[in-house]
Amino acid sequence: MSDITQSAPVAAPRSVRGQQWLQHVSLLIIVLVLAVFAWLSPIFLTVMNLGNVLQQTAVVGTLALGLTLVLSGGGLQGITGGIDLSIAANLGLSAAVFASQLNAGQPIAIALLLTLLTGAAVGLFNALAIVWLGILPLLATLTSMNIAIGLEMVLTSNASVSASSDLQNLLLGNGPLAVSWLGWSFLLLAFGVIALSRLTSFGLRLQAVGSHPQAANAAGIGVKRYQGLSYVLCGVSAAIAAIASVSLLSGSSPGANDNLLMVIAAALLGVVFSRRLVPTLGGALISALFLSLIANGFQLINVSSYWINGVEGVLILLVVALTALLRRRQSRRTQGV
Amino acid sequence: MSDSLLSPVAPRPRQTGWLRAIIVLTFVALLVFFIVAAPAFATVSNIRSVLLNNVAPLAIVALAMTLVTRIGAIDLSVGTAIDIACLVLVTLVLHQVSLPVALFAALIAALLVGVFNAFLVTQLGVEPFLATLGTLFIGQSVQQLSSNGGQPVYLLSQKLPDGFSAIGHGALLGIPLPLWLLLLVALALYQLLHRSATGRSLRVMGEQYSVAQHSGVPVKRLTALAFILAALIAGIVGLILAANVKAWVPLSGNAYLLNAIGASFIGATFAPSRRPNVLGTLLGVVLLSFIANGLLLVGWNFYWQQVATGGLIFIVLAVGALRARRHS
């Protein structure tokens, strides 16, 4: 790469104050939005509604966590950076596998195993195409998205497949605080993944690989291995989300790919909650919850759900434009020093 | 902004003609297979229908995409420009506005999508991928809100102004109008991209962005130009769609996105420079369209076609990437 400074947004100590300002403002916006919803609808801040939101976030939230791994490992250089556009199509394919296995009367263990294998296989396909063949992530995953959508339609003839199992009933059943076990499982998964990425060297190394591949390579980190692994893990996250989705919908249904934009939005909005302005797992969790809360709030105060896409679009643009502005200011300062 | 789309180092290719030969042979073999297995494939009426209904709209979108990919960016919102142009045209025709005014307004609406993208990318410094993704999101909301969640708006055929359906079905010198439009767009874009000083600057931006910037190329202005022109060209497809279907079907433009990107990169794989270019894109569109048509005629269902098309694009991309790796 000719321009190392662009691929490596190294934080300058002086600019930390500027970034914290962004974090404070975004937190303030979240609190404000929630306050408005709470003021307009008495149901909004009840435990039951919040539990409901948590459960609704499980699918997109899990995908956003997976996508965050890919974004951290692949770097944020826009078109050449890490991205997995096949993640929502993979969700659809994995959900179709899970539902059709259950529908065919297979034992739950086999259905679960095949689902996880499907998700991981799509992830492995991406990993090989990107790391081994060297195809741009954007193009490679755009293709695997198409293939996964096609395979899902072949498998289900583009129709819904109903499925029922004890696992689904258990997940939808209420746990403590009248929050479903699905909601609790999602929280457990999210915190588990966040803890793992903080306690082990994996998370740090993955970020190193993404933000400065040459430096990571020089430090003895297997750049290709980490990047490949991030795509496989992303595929597995799609399979886990598929299990949640099949539970919520009592089966699989076409159109899972519609989740793609929401997932990208959640993963990217997470950037605001990191001091170095990079995607983080915790940030992705908060933004996924925030996006669900907006959707839920709109529903409660009777605003058409057709606004949601637009609001998300504006939010993404706002965040990315602010981030770009702060980065520019940052690099100007570092150059000035 | 990233330096280049394909690979930062792009010397002239050497000794990898055989990789390109593999792709060409594969496609030739496929075509021979279709001709043998499906008697209807190589008929004049089939070829004419594919050229008119599949190649023309896809090629125009793919050319719009080529303009943007050539400068090292991407436009995910070409579908939005298509839909918005279609929406404006159908709405105005429905309200008895005269056809030239409606067509003009529709193209202006598509152009505004490009202006919005250009503003985000050049003024706010948002990455093209994210900027156009945002535009795509907002476009979806706008369409859902103005169609009550995606209800198509139909035009009754008896109330249509003269010449409306001619946009989709009319012919000049025996050649359908959409193909004339395609020819016009292709020639204009070829002239701009490959035969003008502006084009040379655009191409340099795609290969070495910072070099272009430091050599005094007005990178911002040219980036804006690329996004605005791309949206305008995509808008033409919206007009053709409106005239063909005699309706506005919300969110239908996105169907072209993957194939447009695919065609532009298939074209890049064939070119000696390994960059998206006008002729390569046209070739890519022809290949994609006839393969989909052939698969349909030999009896593959739509679902498998999707898998097969994805697989073929993948093979081409893989060969392109392998070639690029051998050079660096």
Interface residues (C-beta under 8 A of the other chain):
Chain A: M1 S2 D3 Q6 Q77 G78 I79 T80 G81 I83 A129 L133 G134 I135 L136 L138 L139 A140 L142 T143 S144 M145 N146 I147 I149 G150 L151 M153 V154 S157 N158 L261 I264 A265 L268 S304 Y306 W307 I308 N309 G310 V311 E312 G313 V314 I316 L317 V320 A321 A324 L325 R328
Chain B: M1 S2 D3 L5 L6 P8 G72 A73 I74 L120 L124 G125 V126 E127 P128 F129 L130 A131 L133 G134 T135 L136 F137 I138 Q140 S141 V142 Q144 L145 G149 Q208 S210 V211 L258 I261 G262 F265 F302 Y303 W304 Q305 Q306 V307 A308 T309 G310 G311 I313 F314 L317 A318 G320 A321 L322 A324 R325
